[in-house]
């Protein structure tokens, strides 16, 4: 750290980087920093903050939104100093630790401007400390790593244990999970029947709701899953709408297992993401037992090309335990 660099500037930059998983330096947007953080860092000092602002290291407003104004070092230990100890943290399992360890064997040989600042920081710091780059969210148990945020166009440059990677993912994973939930809850219904007949979910919604484009149907599905219950939305769809009514009902009542139960509209998003993690965890466990190196992007597994067939077989066996029909797609990132 240079004499010109104050540790609080490093703190602002570090918190922003990890909060927003930045793609580019120009994205160093403001981040909220609270009074308790300033106190823990010993910088709740008006003249000091003003001095850093005058030097052009940081900017801030009266609401506590701080911004780093230039590139420079990061230091995760500063975040540890301000962490709230009562914050909900997910305890890492042996499976999580195995998955985290795989990040040590990641390499990316690319000069593309699309390589994010966050990924560059990961590559620079991973040999010293992987902890800040591997998190399991307390909402649904999803795993987050720098690979998750890596742009698809860069995957052909990604290496794992020195080998090119191939991507295997479950096509329409969350709609497939929703179809299974509806089938188990309602019995036979139009949504589940169509999905398990291999119909594209967006084409299904486009036709059912009379929407002009597939893109609008995709937006409609996101609103159904992630938005608040929509009044009379069942009238938009033709034919059997019991599944739409169930979705609205489920997002209108308290789900005791949802960590965000106070926000009832998040019930379905939680259920689908949580169920996805349960299904994928079965695959991850088998890959760990088999000693196969792998990376994850939610319902996507990245592995070495030489392991592709074994990974496909494991995914196929696990998915057969949950769904009457599914599709695994393979993408070499080319």
TORTI-459401 format. One record per residue (C-alpha): residue number from 1; x, y, z. Coordinates in pm, 1 decimal, decimal comma, padded with zeros to 6 digits. Layout:
<r><num>NUM</num><u>X</u><v>Y</v><w>Z</w></r>
...
//
This chain:
<r><num>1</num><u>00000,0</u><v>00000,0</v><w>00000,0</w></r>
<r><num>2</num><u>00149,4</u><v>00335,7</v><w>-00101,5</w></r>
<r><num>3</num><u>00181,4</u><v>00633,8</v><w>00127,4</w></r>
<r><num>4</num><u>-00092,7</u><v>00800,8</v><w>-00076,7</w></r>
<r><num>5</num><u>-00332,9</u><v>00513,6</v><w>-00009,3</w></r>
<r><num>6</num><u>-00528,6</u><v>00541,5</v><w>00314,7</w></r>
<r><num>7</num><u>-00665,6</u><v>00213,0</v><w>00451,0</w></r>
<r><num>8</num><u>-01018,3</u><v>00355,5</v><w>00453,0</w></r>
<r><num>9</num><u>-00995,2</u><v>00410,1</v><w>00077,0</w></r>
<r><num>10</num><u>-00896,6</u><v>00044,1</v><w>00052,6</w></r>
<r><num>11</num><u>-01197,6</u><v>-00044,1</v><w>00267,1</w></r>
<r><num>12</num><u>-01438,4</u><v>00148,7</v><w>00043,0</w></r>
<r><num>13</num><u>-01289,9</u><v>-00014,7</v><w>-00267,4</w></r>
<r><num>14</num><u>-01296,9</u><v>-00362,6</v><w>-00112,7</w></r>
<r><num>15</num><u>-01655,1</u><v>-00338,5</v><w>00011,6</w></r>
<r><num>16</num><u>-01770,5</u><v>-00207,2</v><w>-00325,7</w></r>
<r><num>17</num><u>-01588,8</u><v>-00483,9</v><w>-00512,1</w></r>
<r><num>18</num><u>-01742,5</u><v>-00763,7</v><w>-00307,4</w></r>
<r><num>19</num><u>-02083,7</u><v>-00601,4</v><w>-00270,8</w></r>
<r><num>20</num><u>-02133,7</u><v>-00549,0</v><w>-00642,8</w></r>
<r><num>21</num><u>-01888,5</u><v>-00807,6</v><w>-00790,0</w></r>
<r><num>22</num><u>-01767,6</u><v>-00539,3</v><w>-01025,8</w></r>
<r><num>23</num><u>-01716,3</u><v>-00597,6</v><w>-01395,8</w></r>
<r><num>24</num><u>-01518,0</u><v>-00283,4</v><w>-01472,7</w></r>
<r><num>25</num><u>-01336,5</u><v>-00004,5</v><w>-01292,9</w></r>
<r><num>26</num><u>-01585,2</u><v>00248,6</v><w>-01422,7</w></r>
<r><num>27</num><u>-01844,7</u><v>00055,3</v><w>-01222,9</w></r>
<r><num>28</num><u>-01697,3</u><v>00170,5</v><w>-00892,2</w></r>
<r><num>29</num><u>-02036,8</u><v>00300,0</v><w>-00788,3</w></r>
<r><num>30</num><u>-02129,1</u><v>00413,8</v><w>-00441,1</w></r>
<r><num>31</num><u>-02162,7</u><v>00170,3</v><w>-00154,0</w></r>
<r><num>32</num><u>-02341,5</u><v>00232,3</v><w>00174,9</w></r>
<r><num>33</num><u>-02109,3</u><v>00255,2</v><w>00474,9</w></r>
<r><num>34</num><u>-02271,8</u><v>00278,1</v><w>00816,8</w></r>
<r><num>35</num><u>-02169,1</u><v>00464,8</v><w>01131,3</w></r>
<r><num>36</num><u>-02083,2</u><v>00138,9</v><w>01310,6</w></r>
<r><num>37</num><u>-01834,3</u><v>00058,0</v><w>01031,8</w></r>
<r><num>38</num><u>-01668,4</u><v>00398,1</v><w>01063,4</w></r>
<r><num>39</num><u>-01647,9</u><v>00346,9</v><w>01440,6</w></r>
<r><num>40</num><u>-01497,9</u><v>-00002,1</v><w>01414,5</w></r>
<r><num>41</num><u>-01239,2</u><v>00125,4</v><w>01168,6</w></r>
<r><num>42</num><u>-01164,4</u><v>00429,5</v><w>01384,0</w></r>
<r><num>43</num><u>-01234,5</u><v>00672,4</v><w>01101,3</w></r>
<r><num>44</num><u>-01554,8</u><v>00837,1</v><w>01226,0</w></r>
<r><num>45</num><u>-01368,6</u><v>01162,5</v><w>01183,4</w></r>
<r><num>46</num><u>-01507,1</u><v>01444,4</v><w>00974,1</w></r>
<r><num>47</num><u>-01175,3</u><v>01618,9</v><w>00899,1</w></r>
<r><num>48</num><u>-01010,9</u><v>01290,1</v><w>00795,3</w></r>
<r><num>49</num><u>-01292,2</u><v>01193,9</v><w>00559,6</w></r>
<r><num>50</num><u>-01296,1</u><v>01544,0</v><w>00414,7</w></r>
<r><num>51</num><u>-00918,3</u><v>01526,3</v><w>00363,5</w></r>
<r><num>52</num><u>-00951,5</u><v>01196,8</v><w>00170,2</w></r>
<r><num>53</num><u>-01225,5</u><v>01357,3</v><w>-00035,4</w></r>
<r><num>54</num><u>-01009,2</u><v>01660,6</v><w>-00111,4</w></r>
<r><num>55</num><u>-00718,9</u><v>01433,2</v><w>-00216,3</w></r>
<r><num>56</num><u>-00950,1</u><v>01264,7</v><w>-00467,1</w></r>
<r><num>57</num><u>-00939,4</u><v>00921,6</v><w>-00300,3</w></r>
<r><num>58</num><u>-01308,4</u><v>00899,3</v><w>-00214,8</w></r>
<r><num>59</num><u>-01636,7</u><v>01080,4</v><w>-00249,6</w></r>
<r><num>60</num><u>-01938,4</u><v>01060,8</v><w>-00021,7</w></r>
<r><num>61</num><u>-02273,6</u><v>01218,3</v><w>00048,4</w></r>
<r><num>62</num><u>-02474,1</u><v>01302,0</v><w>00357,9</w></r>
<r><num>63</num><u>-02655,0</u><v>00965,8</v><w>00342,5</w></r>
<r><num>64</num><u>-02336,3</u><v>00763,6</v><w>00390,2</w></r>
<r><num>65</num><u>-02288,1</u><v>00656,0</v><w>00027,8</w></r>
<r><num>66</num><u>-01914,8</u><v>00629,6</v><w>-00036,4</w></r>
<r><num>67</num><u>-01730,8</u><v>00579,3</v><w>-00364,2</w></r>
<r><num>68</num><u>-01368,5</u><v>00489,5</v><w>-00442,1</w></r>
<r><num>69</num><u>-01241,1</u><v>00724,5</v><w>-00712,0</w></r>
<r><num>70</num><u>-00945,0</u><v>00526,2</v><w>-00839,5</w></r>
<r><num>71</num><u>-00808,6</u><v>00175,7</v><w>-00872,9</w></r>
<r><num>72</num><u>-00587,5</u><v>00034,9</v><w>-00600,9</w></r>
<r><num>73</num><u>-00541,7</u><v>-00247,5</v><w>-00349,3</w></r>
<r><num>74</num><u>-00811,7</u><v>-00443,6</v><w>-00172,5</w></r>
<r><num>75</num><u>-00791,0</u><v>-00597,9</v><w>00173,5</w></r>
<r><num>76</num><u>-01055,7</u><v>-00847,6</v><w>00282,4</w></r>
<r><num>77</num><u>-00932,5</u><v>-00836,0</v><w>00643,0</w></r>
<r><num>78</num><u>-01082,8</u><v>-00487,7</v><w>00669,5</w></r>
<r><num>79</num><u>-01426,4</u><v>-00635,1</v><w>00600,0</w></r>
<r><num>80</num><u>-01364,1</u><v>-00887,6</v><w>00875,8</w></r>
<r><num>81</num><u>-01302,5</u><v>-00601,0</v><w>01117,8</w></r>
<r><num>82</num><u>-01647,3</u><v>-00457,8</v><w>01051,0</w></r>
<r><num>83</num><u>-01846,4</u><v>-00779,7</v><w>01014,6</w></r>
<r><num>84</num><u>-02152,9</u><v>-00805,3</v><w>01235,8</w></r>
<r><num>85</num><u>-02103,8</u><v>-01122,1</v><w>01436,3</w></r>
<r><num>86</num><u>-02478,7</u><v>-01181,3</v><w>01462,6</w></r>
<r><num>87</num><u>-02513,0</u><v>-01187,2</v><w>01083,9</w></r>
<r><num>88</num><u>-02651,4</u><v>-01514,6</v><w>00950,4</w></r>
<r><num>89</num><u>-02363,8</u><v>-01714,1</v><w>00807,8</w></r>
<r><num>90</num><u>-02397,8</u><v>-02052,2</v><w>00642,7</w></r>
<r><num>91</num><u>-02160,5</u><v>-02306,7</v><w>00791,5</w></r>
<r><num>92</num><u>-01963,0</u><v>-02470,9</v><w>00513,3</w></r>
<r><num>93</num><u>-02001,8</u><v>-02847,1</v><w>00480,5</w></r>
<r><num>94</num><u>-01726,4</u><v>-03086,5</v><w>00364,5</w></r>
<r><num>95</num><u>-01888,4</u><v>-03067,3</v><w>00019,6</w></r>
<r><num>96</num><u>-01866,2</u><v>-02687,9</v><w>00021,7</w></r>
<r><num>97</num><u>-01501,2</u><v>-02705,4</v><w>00125,9</w></r>
<r><num>98</num><u>-01427,3</u><v>-02945,1</v><w>-00160,5</w></r>
<r><num>99</num><u>-01601,7</u><v>-02710,0</v><w>-00403,9</w></r>
<r><num>100</num><u>-01414,3</u><v>-02410,7</v><w>-00265,9</w></r>
<r><num>101</num><u>-01082,5</u><v>-02590,6</v><w>-00299,9</w></r>
<r><num>102</num><u>-01144,8</u><v>-02640,9</v><w>-00673,2</w></r>
<r><num>103</num><u>-01109,4</u><v>-02265,1</v><w>-00718,8</w></r>
<r><num>104</num><u>-00735,2</u><v>-02302,9</v><w>-00657,4</w></r>
<r><num>105</num><u>-00708,5</u><v>-02491,0</v><w>-00987,1</w></r>
<r><num>106</num><u>-00888,6</u><v>-02233,1</v><w>-01200,0</w></r>
<r><num>107</num><u>-00700,6</u><v>-02037,7</v><w>-01461,5</w></r>
<r><num>108</num><u>-00810,8</u><v>-01789,1</v><w>-01724,5</w></r>
<r><num>109</num><u>-00573,4</u><v>-01703,5</v><w>-02005,8</w></r>
<r><num>110</num><u>-00745,2</u><v>-01406,0</v><w>-02160,8</w></r>
<r><num>111</num><u>-00661,8</u><v>-01045,5</v><w>-02239,8</w></r>
<r><num>112</num><u>-01026,1</u><v>-00966,4</v><w>-02309,7</w></r>
<r><num>113</num><u>-01164,2</u><v>-00644,5</v><w>-02159,2</w></r>
<r><num>114</num><u>-01464,5</u><v>-00856,0</v><w>-02055,9</w></r>
<r><num>115</num><u>-01264,4</u><v>-01010,0</v><w>-01769,5</w></r>
<r><num>116</num><u>-01417,0</u><v>-00843,6</v><w>-01465,1</w></r>
<r><num>117</num><u>-01229,7</u><v>-00656,1</v><w>-01194,9</w></r>
<r><num>118</num><u>-01383,3</u><v>-00899,8</v><w>-00947,0</w></r>
<r><num>119</num><u>-01242,0</u><v>-01201,9</v><w>-01132,9</w></r>
<r><num>120</num><u>-00899,7</u><v>-01036,8</v><w>-01159,0</w></r>
<r><num>121</num><u>-00903,8</u><v>-00974,9</v><w>-00784,4</w></r>
<r><num>122</num><u>-00989,9</u><v>-01341,8</v><w>-00730,9</w></r>
<r><num>123</num><u>-00696,7</u><v>-01455,9</v><w>-00946,3</w></r>
<r><num>124</num><u>-00462,7</u><v>-01224,3</v><w>-00759,3</w></r>
<r><num>125</num><u>-00570,0</u><v>-01323,7</v><w>-00407,3</w></r>
<r><num>126</num><u>-00689,6</u><v>-01686,0</v><w>-00432,6</w></r>
<r><num>127</num><u>-00359,1</u><v>-01846,9</v><w>-00327,7</w></r>
<r><num>128</num><u>-00363,1</u><v>-01647,4</v><w>-00004,4</w></r>
<r><num>129</num><u>-00731,9</u><v>-01659,6</v><w>00082,0</w></r>
<r><num>130</num><u>-01028,4</u><v>-01820,1</v><w>-00094,5</w></r>
<r><num>131</num><u>-01280,3</u><v>-01742,1</v><w>00179,0</w></r>
<r><num>132</num><u>-01404,3</u><v>-01407,6</v><w>00044,4</w></r>
<r><num>133</num><u>-01454,9</u><v>-01556,3</v><w>-00301,8</w></r>
<r><num>134</num><u>-01672,9</u><v>-01849,6</v><w>-00197,2</w></r>
<r><num>135</num><u>-02005,5</u><v>-01782,6</v><w>-00028,9</w></r>
<r><num>136</num><u>-02322,7</u><v>-01979,5</v><w>00033,5</w></r>
<r><num>137</num><u>-02626,7</u><v>-01756,3</v><w>00060,8</w></r>
<r><num>138</num><u>-02855,4</u><v>-01797,3</v><w>00358,4</w></r>
<r><num>139</num><u>-03167,5</u><v>-01752,4</v><w>00144,9</w></r>
<r><num>140</num><u>-03158,3</u><v>-02075,9</v><w>-00053,2</w></r>
<r><num>141</num><u>-02810,6</u><v>-02223,2</v><w>-00011,9</w></r>
<r><num>142</num><u>-02688,2</u><v>-02121,1</v><w>-00356,3</w></r>
<r><num>143</num><u>-02312,6</u><v>-02120,9</v><w>-00403,2</w></r>
<r><num>144</num><u>-02151,2</u><v>-01800,3</v><w>-00532,1</w></r>
<r><num>145</num><u>-01798,1</u><v>-01779,8</v><w>-00675,2</w></r>
<r><num>146</num><u>-01622,8</u><v>-01554,2</v><w>-00927,8</w></r>
<r><num>147</num><u>-01693,5</u><v>-01820,2</v><w>-01192,2</w></r>
<r><num>148</num><u>-02066,3</u><v>-01752,6</v><w>-01152,8</w></r>
<r><num>149</num><u>-02014,0</u><v>-01394,3</v><w>-01267,4</w></r>
<r><num>150</num><u>-01775,4</u><v>-01482,0</v><w>-01550,7</w></r>
<r><num>151</num><u>-01920,7</u><v>-01384,1</v><w>-01887,8</w></r>
<r><num>152</num><u>-02021,6</u><v>-01678,2</v><w>-02106,8</w></r>
<r><num>153</num><u>-01798,1</u><v>-01557,7</v><w>-02389,4</w></r>
<r><num>154</num><u>-01492,6</u><v>-01615,1</v><w>-02167,6</w></r>
<r><num>155</num><u>-01560,7</u><v>-01977,1</v><w>-02079,0</w></r>
<r><num>156</num><u>-01359,2</u><v>-02107,3</v><w>-02375,9</w></r>
<r><num>157</num><u>-01052,5</u><v>-01949,8</v><w>-02208,0</w></r>
<r><num>158</num><u>-01126,8</u><v>-02105,8</v><w>-01868,7</w></r>
<r><num>159</num><u>-00903,2</u><v>-02387,5</v><w>-01746,5</w></r>
<r><num>160</num><u>-00953,1</u><v>-02631,1</v><w>-01458,9</w></r>
<r><num>161</num><u>-00650,1</u><v>-02828,2</v><w>-01345,0</w></r>
<r><num>162</num><u>-00482,6</u><v>-02713,2</v><w>-01665,8</w></r>
<r><num>163</num><u>-00756,2</u><v>-02856,5</v><w>-01888,1</w></r>
<r><num>164</num><u>-01022,7</u><v>-02694,1</v><w>-02105,4</w></r>
<r><num>165</num><u>-01367,4</u><v>-02706,0</v><w>-01946,2</w></r>
<r><num>166</num><u>-01704,2</u><v>-02810,5</v><w>-02082,1</w></r>
<r><num>167</num><u>-02037,3</u><v>-02694,5</v><w>-01942,6</w></r>
<r><num>168</num><u>-02329,9</u><v>-02926,7</v><w>-01867,4</w></r>
<r><num>169</num><u>-02653,3</u><v>-02768,2</v><w>-01753,7</w></r>
<r><num>170</num><u>-03013,0</u><v>-02867,6</v><w>-01697,3</w></r>
<r><num>171</num><u>-03232,2</u><v>-02698,8</v><w>-01956,3</w></r>
<r><num>172</num><u>-03521,6</u><v>-02502,7</v><w>-01803,5</w></r>
<r><num>173</num><u>-03423,5</u><v>-02617,1</v><w>-01455,0</w></r>
<r><num>174</num><u>-03646,4</u><v>-02387,5</v><w>-01249,9</w></r>
<r><num>175</num><u>-03952,7</u><v>-02428,3</v><w>-01475,2</w></r>
<r><num>176</num><u>-03895,4</u><v>-02804,8</v><w>-01450,5</w></r>
<r><num>177</num><u>-03884,7</u><v>-02780,3</v><w>-01070,6</w></r>
<r><num>178</num><u>-04200,3</u><v>-02567,7</v><w>-01076,6</w></r>
<r><num>179</num><u>-04369,6</u><v>-02829,5</v><w>-01294,3</w></r>
<r><num>180</num><u>-04276,9</u><v>-03099,7</v><w>-01040,0</w></r>
<r><num>181</num><u>-04403,1</u><v>-02887,2</v><w>-00748,4</w></r>
<r><num>182</num><u>-04733,3</u><v>-02822,1</v><w>-00928,2</w></r>
<r><num>183</num><u>-04770,9</u><v>-03188,0</v><w>-01019,9</w></r>
<r><num>184</num><u>-04712,9</u><v>-03295,2</v><w>-00658,6</w></r>
<r><num>185</num><u>-04945,6</u><v>-03024,0</v><w>-00524,4</w></r>
<r><num>186</num><u>-05227,0</u><v>-03005,3</v><w>-00778,7</w></r>
<r><num>187</num><u>-05198,9</u><v>-03331,5</v><w>-00966,0</w></r>
<r><num>188</num><u>-05236,4</u><v>-03317,5</v><w>-01342,1</w></r>
<r><num>189</num><u>-05225,5</u><v>-02958,7</v><w>-01470,4</w></r>
<r><num>190</num><u>-05155,0</u><v>-02792,4</v><w>-01802,5</w></r>
<r><num>191</num><u>-04821,2</u><v>-02638,7</v><w>-01704,2</w></r>
<r><num>192</num><u>-04666,8</u><v>-02962,2</v><w>-01574,3</w></r>
<r><num>193</num><u>-04805,2</u><v>-03166,7</v><w>-01861,8</w></r>
<r><num>194</num><u>-04655,5</u><v>-02937,0</v><w>-02123,0</w></r>
<r><num>195</num><u>-04318,7</u><v>-02904,5</v><w>-01951,8</w></r>
<r><num>196</num><u>-04281,5</u><v>-03281,1</v><w>-01910,7</w></r>
<r><num>197</num><u>-04381,3</u><v>-03321,6</v><w>-02276,0</w></r>
<r><num>198</num><u>-04070,8</u><v>-03119,5</v><w>-02362,9</w></r>
<r><num>199</num><u>-04242,6</u><v>-02794,2</v><w>-02457,7</w></r>
<r><num>200</num><u>-04036,9</u><v>-02472,1</v><w>-02434,8</w></r>
<r><num>201</num><u>-04179,7</u><v>-02298,9</v><w>-02127,5</w></r>
<r><num>202</num><u>-04164,9</u><v>-01955,9</v><w>-02290,3</w></r>
<r><num>203</num><u>-04346,9</u><v>-02074,1</v><w>-02600,9</w></r>
<r><num>204</num><u>-04605,7</u><v>-02231,8</v><w>-02371,1</w></r>
<r><num>205</num><u>-04664,0</u><v>-01903,7</v><w>-02187,1</w></r>
<r><num>206</num><u>-04657,8</u><v>-01703,3</v><w>-02508,3</w></r>
<r><num>207</num><u>-04939,4</u><v>-01910,8</v><w>-02655,8</w></r>
<r><num>208</num><u>-05136,0</u><v>-01944,8</v><w>-02334,3</w></r>
<r><num>209</num><u>-05130,3</u><v>-01571,8</v><w>-02259,3</w></r>
<r><num>210</num><u>-05153,5</u><v>-01460,7</v><w>-02622,0</w></r>
<r><num>211</num><u>-04829,2</u><v>-01265,3</v><w>-02601,8</w></r>
<r><num>212</num><u>-04668,2</u><v>-01138,0</v><w>-02924,0</w></r>
<r><num>213</num><u>-04311,6</u><v>-01252,9</v><w>-02850,0</w></r>
<r><num>214</num><u>-04118,1</u><v>-01518,3</v><w>-02662,8</w></r>
<r><num>215</num><u>-03925,2</u><v>-01240,7</v><w>-02485,7</w></r>
<r><num>216</num><u>-04246,7</u><v>-01104,3</v><w>-02334,8</w></r>
<r><num>217</num><u>-04336,5</u><v>-01455,1</v><w>-02222,0</w></r>
<r><num>218</num><u>-03998,2</u><v>-01481,5</v><w>-02047,5</w></r>
<r><num>219</num><u>-04068,0</u><v>-01153,7</v><w>-01869,1</w></r>
<r><num>220</num><u>-04409,5</u><v>-01285,4</v><w>-01769,8</w></r>
<r><num>221</num><u>-04251,7</u><v>-01595,6</v><w>-01611,8</w></r>
<r><num>222</num><u>-04008,9</u><v>-01381,0</v><w>-01413,1</w></r>
<r><num>223</num><u>-04301,8</u><v>-01173,2</v><w>-01288,7</w></r>
<r><num>224</num><u>-04486,9</u><v>-01489,1</v><w>-01190,6</w></r>
<r><num>225</num><u>-04189,9</u><v>-01630,0</v><w>-01000,0</w></r>
<r><num>226</num><u>-04021,2</u><v>-01323,7</v><w>-00851,0</w></r>
<r><num>227</num><u>-04285,8</u><v>-01052,9</v><w>-00845,9</w></r>
<r><num>228</num><u>-04570,8</u><v>-00988,4</v><w>-00611,1</w></r>
<r><num>229</num><u>-04904,3</u><v>-01167,3</v><w>-00668,1</w></r>
<r><num>230</num><u>-05081,3</u><v>-01014,2</v><w>-00965,3</w></r>
<r><num>231</num><u>-05454,7</u><v>-00957,8</v><w>-00944,4</w></r>
<r><num>232</num><u>-05660,1</u><v>-01148,0</v><w>-01199,2</w></r>
<r><num>233</num><u>-05352,3</u><v>-01276,6</v><w>-01378,6</w></r>
<r><num>234</num><u>-05531,9</u><v>-01606,4</v><w>-01426,1</w></r>
<r><num>235</num><u>-05761,4</u><v>-01430,6</v><w>-01674,1</w></r>
<r><num>236</num><u>-05460,3</u><v>-01368,3</v><w>-01898,9</w></r>
<r><num>237</num><u>-05411,8</u><v>-01739,0</v><w>-01960,7</w></r>
<r><num>238</num><u>-05634,0</u><v>-01964,5</v><w>-02164,4</w></r>
<r><num>239</num><u>-05759,2</u><v>-02302,6</v><w>-02047,3</w></r>
<r><num>240</num><u>-05649,6</u><v>-02453,3</v><w>-01714,9</w></r>
<r><num>241</num><u>-05526,7</u><v>-02174,2</v><w>-01485,7</w></r>
<r><num>242</num><u>-05526,4</u><v>-02365,8</v><w>-01156,7</w></r>
<r><num>243</num><u>-05146,4</u><v>-02356,4</v><w>-01158,8</w></r>
<r><num>244</num><u>-05147,9</u><v>-01975,8</v><w>-01184,8</w></r>
<r><num>245</num><u>-05393,5</u><v>-01951,7</v><w>-00897,1</w></r>
<r><num>246</num><u>-05169,8</u><v>-02176,7</v><w>-00686,7</w></r>
<r><num>247</num><u>-04867,5</u><v>-01955,1</v><w>-00754,7</w></r>
<r><num>248</num><u>-05055,6</u><v>-01642,9</v><w>-00647,7</w></r>
<r><num>249</num><u>-05187,3</u><v>-01818,8</v><w>-00340,1</w></r>
<r><num>250</num><u>-04843,9</u><v>-01951,2</v><w>-00240,9</w></r>
<r><num>251</num><u>-04693,2</u><v>-01603,2</v><w>-00270,3</w></r>
<r><num>252</num><u>-04968,7</u><v>-01459,3</v><w>-00052,6</w></r>
<r><num>253</num><u>-04926,9</u><v>-01673,7</v><w>00257,4</w></r>
<r><num>254</num><u>-04651,5</u><v>-01722,8</v><w>00514,6</w></r>
<r><num>255</num><u>-04397,8</u><v>-01990,0</v><w>00425,0</w></r>
<r><num>256</num><u>-04225,4</u><v>-02075,0</v><w>00755,5</w></r>
<r><num>257</num><u>-03919,9</u><v>-02222,2</v><w>00580,4</w></r>
<r><num>258</num><u>-03851,5</u><v>-01908,3</v><w>00376,6</w></r>
<r><num>259</num><u>-03576,7</u><v>-01706,4</v><w>00551,7</w></r>
<r><num>260</num><u>-03744,0</u><v>-01395,2</v><w>00409,3</w></r>
<r><num>261</num><u>-04088,1</u><v>-01503,0</v><w>00525,7</w></r>
<r><num>262</num><u>-04183,0</u><v>-01143,4</v><w>00598,0</w></r>
<r><num>263</num><u>-04170,6</u><v>-01085,8</v><w>00220,7</w></r>
<r><num>264</num><u>-04432,0</u><v>-01337,9</v><w>00118,0</w></r>
<r><num>265</num><u>-04386,3</u><v>-01272,3</v><w>-00252,7</w></r>
<r><num>266</num><u>-04037,8</u><v>-01430,0</v><w>-00228,4</w></r>
<r><num>267</num><u>-04186,0</u><v>-01769,3</v><w>-00135,5</w></r>
<r><num>268</num><u>-04175,2</u><v>-01914,8</v><w>-00485,5</w></r>
<r><num>269</num><u>-03828,7</u><v>-01780,0</v><w>-00563,5</w></r>
<r><num>270</num><u>-03706,5</u><v>-01938,5</v><w>-00239,8</w></r>
<r><num>271</num><u>-03879,9</u><v>-02270,5</v><w>-00309,5</w></r>
<r><num>272</num><u>-03740,3</u><v>-02301,5</v><w>-00661,9</w></r>
<r><num>273</num><u>-03386,7</u><v>-02197,2</v><w>-00568,8</w></r>
<r><num>274</num><u>-03381,9</u><v>-02412,5</v><w>-00255,4</w></r>
<r><num>275</num><u>-03512,5</u><v>-02712,9</v><w>-00451,3</w></r>
<r><num>276</num><u>-03253,4</u><v>-02650,6</v><w>-00722,9</w></r>
<r><num>277</num><u>-02976,0</u><v>-02660,4</v><w>-00462,3</w></r>
<r><num>278</num><u>-03109,2</u><v>-02987,8</v><w>-00320,7</w></r>
<r><num>279</num><u>-03114,9</u><v>-03150,4</v><w>-00664,2</w></r>
<r><num>280</num><u>-02772,7</u><v>-03018,5</v><w>-00764,2</w></r>
<r><num>281</num><u>-02619,2</u><v>-03111,8</v><w>-00428,5</w></r>
<r><num>282</num><u>-02689,2</u><v>-03476,6</v><w>-00506,0</w></r>
<r><num>283</num><u>-02479,9</u><v>-03441,1</v><w>-00820,5</w></r>
<r><num>284</num><u>-02204,7</u><v>-03245,1</v><w>-00645,0</w></r>
<r><num>285</num><u>-02178,4</u><v>-03511,9</v><w>-00373,9</w></r>
<r><num>286</num><u>-02134,4</u><v>-03785,7</v><w>-00633,5</w></r>
<r><num>287</num><u>-01871,5</u><v>-03582,6</v><w>-00817,6</w></r>
<r><num>288</num><u>-01681,4</u><v>-03529,5</v><w>-00492,6</w></r>
<r><num>289</num><u>-01696,3</u><v>-03899,3</v><w>-00406,2</w></r>
<r><num>290</num><u>-01566,3</u><v>-03981,6</v><w>-00755,1</w></r>
<r><num>291</num><u>-01284,8</u><v>-03728,3</v><w>-00712,2</w></r>
<r><num>292</num><u>-01388,9</u><v>-03534,5</v><w>-01021,7</w></r>
<r><num>293</num><u>-01282,6</u><v>-03166,8</v><w>-01025,2</w></r>
<r><num>294</num><u>-01574,6</u><v>-02936,3</v><w>-01104,7</w></r>
<r><num>295</num><u>-01705,8</u><v>-02582,3</v><w>-01082,5</w></r>
<r><num>296</num><u>-02066,6</u><v>-02469,6</v><w>-01056,1</w></r>
<r><num>297</num><u>-02290,6</u><v>-02196,1</v><w>-01187,9</w></r>
<r><num>298</num><u>-02614,7</u><v>-02281,0</v><w>-01008,4</w></r>
<r><num>299</num><u>-02770,3</u><v>-02552,6</v><w>-01232,4</w></r>
<r><num>300</num><u>-02460,8</u><v>-02564,9</v><w>-01452,3</w></r>
<r><num>301</num><u>-02159,8</u><v>-02789,5</v><w>-01389,7</w></r>
<r><num>302</num><u>-01823,5</u><v>-02709,0</v><w>-01546,5</w></r>
<r><num>303</num><u>-01575,0</u><v>-02992,8</v><w>-01570,6</w></r>
<r><num>304</num><u>-01270,7</u><v>-03099,0</v><w>-01768,5</w></r>
<r><num>305</num><u>-01345,3</u><v>-03229,6</v><w>-02116,4</w></r>
<r><num>306</num><u>-01197,9</u><v>-03566,8</v><w>-02019,6</w></r>
<r><num>307</num><u>-01458,9</u><v>-03599,3</v><w>-01740,5</w></r>
<r><num>308</num><u>-01759,4</u><v>-03499,0</v><w>-01953,2</w></r>
<r><num>309</num><u>-01909,9</u><v>-03846,4</v><w>-01996,7</w></r>
<r><num>310</num><u>-01878,3</u><v>-03938,4</v><w>-01629,6</w></r>
<r><num>311</num><u>-02031,0</u><v>-03607,8</v><w>-01523,6</w></r>
<r><num>312</num><u>-02316,2</u><v>-03653,5</v><w>-01770,7</w></r>
<r><num>313</num><u>-02391,5</u><v>-04001,6</v><w>-01631,7</w></r>
<r><num>314</num><u>-02392,9</u><v>-03873,6</v><w>-01272,8</w></r>
<r><num>315</num><u>-02623,0</u><v>-03583,7</v><w>-01361,9</w></r>
<r><num>316</num><u>-02855,1</u><v>-03814,1</v><w>-01553,9</w></r>
<r><num>317</num><u>-02884,3</u><v>-04062,9</v><w>-01266,2</w></r>
<r><num>318</num><u>-02953,7</u><v>-03790,3</v><w>-01010,5</w></r>
<r><num>319</num><u>-03211,1</u><v>-03609,6</v><w>-01224,9</w></r>
<r><num>320</num><u>-03400,7</u><v>-03935,0</v><w>-01285,4</w></r>
<r><num>321</num><u>-03468,2</u><v>-03946,2</v><w>-00910,6</w></r>
<r><num>322</num><u>-03660,5</u><v>-03618,1</v><w>-00930,2</w></r>
<r><num>323</num><u>-03817,5</u><v>-03560,5</v><w>-01271,4</w></r>
<r><num>324</num><u>-04006,3</u><v>-03771,0</v><w>-01529,9</w></r>
<r><num>325</num><u>-03838,8</u><v>-03576,9</v><w>-01808,5</w></r>
<r><num>326</num><u>-03543,3</u><v>-03339,8</v><w>-01837,1</w></r>
<r><num>327</num><u>-03273,7</u><v>-03230,1</v><w>-02081,2</w></r>
<r><num>328</num><u>-02901,4</u><v>-03191,9</v><w>-02015,6</w></r>
<r><num>329</num><u>-02731,9</u><v>-02956,4</v><w>-02258,5</w></r>
<r><num>330</num><u>-02357,2</u><v>-02956,7</v><w>-02330,4</w></r>
<r><num>331</num><u>-02168,6</u><v>-02644,1</v><w>-02426,3</w></r>
<r><num>332</num><u>-01797,0</u><v>-02638,6</v><w>-02501,1</w></r>
<r><num>333</num><u>-01789,3</u><v>-02259,8</v><w>-02466,5</w></r>
<r><num>334</num><u>-01683,4</u><v>-02215,1</v><w>-02825,1</w></r>
//
